[in-house]
Amino acid sequence: MPIPLAWLQLKREPVRLLIALAGVAFAVILVFMQLGFNDALYRSAVRMHQHLVADLVLISPRSPYLATMRGFTRRRLYQALEFDGVEAATPVYAGLTLWKGSDTRPARMIFVSGFDPTKKAFDLPGVNANLDKLRLPDLVLFDSASRPEYGPVATSVANGEQVTAEVGDHRVTVVGLFELGTSFGIDGTLITSDSTFLKLLPQRKKGLIEIGLIKLKPGVDPDAARQVLAAGLAPDVEVLTRRGYMEREKAHWAATTPIGYVFTFGSIMGLIVGGVIVYQILFADITAHLPQYATLKAMGYKNSYLFSVVFQEALILAVVGYLPGVVVALWLYRITDRATHLPLVMGCHTALAVLALTILMCSVAGTIALRKVRSADPAEMF
């Protein structure tokens, strides 16, 4: 068996090896967290979109994202019903207003969505099970996965207690729960009837809605129907498939806000920091063993063999440093998920991508450090 020269050189200096592994693990953790936040940004942004009961969605083209939708005339839904293939159309109101609980907590913004409870607008079990309750005025459903700053609303409702709050200067009663979750733009969500919504946000005109849900007849292709509706309706509405609506929401956060850029930049900086640490360790190791490299050259070993030794060291550092990094990142994901209620999920593709980036990082550092091996001249050493 060939002597594992790369491993023997690394373990000869345990302190130096531990520092190198800590540097790699730190870079792995930083990249995982940045990628996790970036993925959570897009996952959380389309949580409500995923639960809309619709094949096509009508919105105003001036709408930036879900929490700041612009209104369009309700007549567009009636016009959509005249097209072949359209089975039903449901208007949905959406907007932000203030929530003030019954305790001494300060008021904070909450997202409110309203629709006709005689129709099905969301495929959330907690919503559909309480449609009859929403037909009564001043009753709302509360997202149990909202931020804790709203108070113990979910716990109180689950225990059968009556929970009242002041929403938009109007007193409401929470009569049920559903589970949706927060996002980077929404900390909590209420769902109610369209009539109650207009009481909570009295500045909204009844004839203007934020989202129009279009249900197609069985067998109708959504993409083809979207093109027909887009060509036939006025330009004050944008016709999207539900998937297209989700992609539009993600594009807003990716292109028009600095959040996605910040997370990407953080990942790159983590790789650079880890690469610099690995380079310094490999360079110091090569310098310390330069006479041995010169001896190997004098014995007839070519530079290609010596280069392979350095690359093996880089690969060992990458793989061994990755393992504690991924374990710590998983632990941090769980802590962050509980603290922020954001969907931080480490998928297999993310884990493999970070492993590949770690190997690439260490390989680049090893490539730069190889310059010192080339300078190992047996004539000078002896």
N, C-alpha and C positions, 0 to 999 in steps of 0.2 A: 504493500500500500504506500502511496506517496505520503510524505510527511506533511501534515496540515500546517504549513509554514505561516499562513496568514493568521490562523487562530492562535498559534504559539506566540507570535509577535504581539498580538493584541492583549492576550492575557498575561504577558510578562509584566505589564504595568497596570495592575488592577485599578488604581485610582484614576489613571488616564482613561481606562476603558469605561469606568463608571461615569466619568464626566461626559464622554462621547455619547454613551447610551442615554444619559439624562438629556443631552442636547437634542438628540434625535426624537426622544419621547416628547419633549416639550414642543418641538415642531409639529409632531403628529397630533398632539392634543389641540394645538392652536388651529391647525388646518381643519380638524374634525369639527371644532366648535364654530369656526367661520362658515364651513359648508353646511353645518346643521342649522345655524341661524338663517342662512340664505335659503335653504330648502323649506324651513318653517315659515319664512316670509311668504313664499308662493303657496304653500299648502294652506296656511291660515287665511290668505286673501280670498280664496275661492270656496271656503267652507259652506257659505250659504248658497252659492251658485250650484254646488253639487246636489243640493236638496230641493231645487226648484222643480216643480212638476210642469215641465214644458219641453217641447221639441225645438221651438224657436223663441227668441226673446227680443222684445222691442225696447229700446232705450233711446234717450236723447244723445246725439253725437257729441254734445257739449259736456256730457257726464265724465268727470275724471275717474272716479272709482266709487265703490259701493257706498261708502259713508258720505259722499258729497255728490249724490246724483242730482241731475237737473230734470225738471219736469217737462212733459210733453202732453199734448191734448189727448184726452181719452177717446176722441173720435177716431183716432188711428186704429184702435182695437175693433171698433164697429166696422171700419172699412176692411180690416183684415178678414173679418168673418165672411165677407162677400167672395173671397177667393176660393176656388175649388181646392179641396184637400184640407181646409182648416175646419177643425171640429169644434173648438172652443177657444175663448179668449178671456183671460182673467187679469184684471188690473191689480197692481201691487203698489202701495205707497211705502216710501222709505225715507228716513231722515234722522238727524241727531237732535236730541233735546236734553234738558237737565233732569237728573234723578235726585230726589232728596228723600232718604228713608225716614223712618219714624224715630231713629236714634239721633245722636248729636254729630254724626259723620258729616263732613262737608259735601255739598252738592257736586256731582260730577256728570259728565256727558255720558249718555247711553244711546245706543242705536235702536230705533223703533221701526218695525215693519207692520203694515196693516193690509188686510185683504178681506174680501167678502167671505165670511165663515160658512156660507152655504156651498162654497166651492173649495176644491182642494188645490192649494198653492204650494205646499211643502210636503215632502215625504218623511218628515220627522215624526216618529211615533208619539212623542209627547204633545205635539201640536194637533195631530189628527184625532187623538183620543179626547181632546178638550174642545172640539169645534162647537159643540152645543153650548158650552159655557161662554164662548166668545160672542155668541149672539146677543148676550145681555150687555148693557152699556157699562163702561168704566171697569171692565175686567181685562186683565192682561196675563200672558204667560211669560215666565222668566227663564232665562238661560242658566241652568245650574252650573255651567262651566265658565261663568263670568268671573271677573276679577273679584277677589275677596273684599276690595274696598267698598263694594256696594252693601256689605253687611251680610249676616247669616240668613239671607233670604231663602236659599235653597233648603237649608236645614230646617228652618221654621215651617216652610210649606210642606216638606216631607213629613214633619211631625204633626201635621193637621192644624197648625196654628194659622190664624188669620194675619196676613201681612198686607199692610197698606203703605203707600208711598205717594209722594207728590211728584208727578212727572209733568214737566212743562206747565207748572202752576195749576195742575188739575189732579185731584185725588183719585187714585186707582187702587184696585185690590188685586193681588196676585193670586190666581186660582189654580195654577198648574205650572209644571216645569217641563222643559225640554232640554236637550243637550246639544250644543253647537260648538262653542269655544270662542276664544278671543283671536284677535289678529293684531297686526301692527297699527291698525287704524281704528279698531273697535275693541273696547274693554268689556262691554256687556251688551246684551241684546234683549229686547222685549218684542213679542209678537201679539198682535191684538186685531180687532175687527177694523174695517175701514172707517166706520162711524166714530169709534173711539179714537182712532189715530187722528182724525181731523179735530177732535177736541184737544188732544195733547199738543198738536202743532197747528194752532188756529190760523196761523199766517198762510198755511197751504190752501190753495184753491181746490175745491172738490173736482173740478173738471180737468185738473192736471195730475198726472200720475208719473211715477219714476220708472216703473218696470211693467212691461206688458208680457204676459205669459201666453204663448200660442201653443195649443195642443192640436196636432195633426191627426187626420184620419188614419186608420191602420193601413200600412203598405205605402204610404206617401214618403218619398225620399226627402229628408230635412234639407239637404244641400240644394236640391232642385227647387223646393218650395221657398227657401230663403231667397234665391235669385229672383223668383217670380214676385215675391212680396217686395223685395228691395226695389225692383223696377216699377212696381205699381203704386207704392205709397209715396207720400211727399218726402222731401229730403230732410224734414225736421225730425225724422226717426231713423235709427240705425237698426237693421234687421240682422240678427246673429243666431247661429245655432247655440245650443247651451255650451258646447265645447268651445265655440268661438268666443262666447261671452267670458268664459274662464280665461282663455288666452289673452283676451283684451285686458282683463283685470291684472294678470301677471305682467303684461307688457308695460302697464302704467308704472308699477313698482320697479321694474327693471330699467326703464328708459327715462322716466320723468322724475324719479326721486334718487337721492344719493345713497340709499340704503344698500341696494344691490352692489354698487361700486365699492362701498366701504367693506362689505364682507369679502368680496373678491380680492381687494387690496390687502386685507388682513391675512388671507390665505397665502398670498404671494410673499408677504413679509415673513410669515412663519417658515416658509420653505427657505427663504434667504438666510434667516437666522440659523436654522438647523444646518444648512449647507456650509455656512462659515465655520460653525463649531466642528463639523466633521472634517472640513479641510484643515483646520488648525491641528486637530488630533492626528490626522494622517500625515501631515507635513512634519510634525514633531516626531512621529514614529519613524518616518523615512530618514530624517536627519540623524536620529539616534542610532539607526542601523545602517548608516551609509557604508561603513567599512565592510559589513557583511554582504551588502549588495555588490560592492566592488569585488569581494572575494568570489561571489557567485559568477560575476562576469569573467574573472580571471580563470575560473574553472570551465568556462565555455558556455554558460547559460546566456541566452540572448535577452535583449530588452523585452521581448514579447512575454517571456516567462515572468520577469520581474513585474511587468505591468499587470499580468494576471493575478499576482500575489496582492498587489495594491487593490485591484478591483474586488478580489475576494474579501479583503478587509472591509471595503465599503459595503459590500453586500451583507456581510455579517452584522455590521453596525445597523444597517437599514432594517433587517428582519428582526434582530433581537431588540432593537430600540422601538420598533413598531408595536410589539406585543404589549409591553406595559402601557404604551400610549393609548392603544385602543381600549384597554380595560379601564383606564382612568377616564377616557372620553365617554364611555358608556355610563359610568357613574355620574359624571357631570351632566350628561343628557337627562338623566332621571331627576337630578336635583333641579335643573333649570326648567324642566317640564312642569314640575310641581310648583315652582316659584312664579313662573310667567304664564302658565296655561297655554303655552305655544306647542305645536306638534313637532317636537324634536324626535326624529326617527332615524336610526342608523340602519340603512338598508345595505344589502350585500354589495350593490353596485358602488355605494359610497365607500364602504370598507375596502373594496378592491381598488378603487380609484386612488384612495389615500395611500395604500400600500405601493401602488405603481409610482405615485409621485414621490414617496419616500425613497424608493430604490433609485429613481431618476435623480433626486437631490443628492444622494450619497455618491452616485456614479459620476455626476458632474464634479463634485468636490474631489473625488479620487482622480479624475482626469486632470484637473488643475494641479493636484499635488504630484503628478507623475513627472513634472519637469525636474524635480529634485533627483529622481531615479536616473534620468538621462545624464546627470552630472556626475554620477558615480564612476570615476575613472580609476581603474586598477593601478595605472602607472603612478598617479598622484598619491594613492593611498599607501603604496608600498615603496 
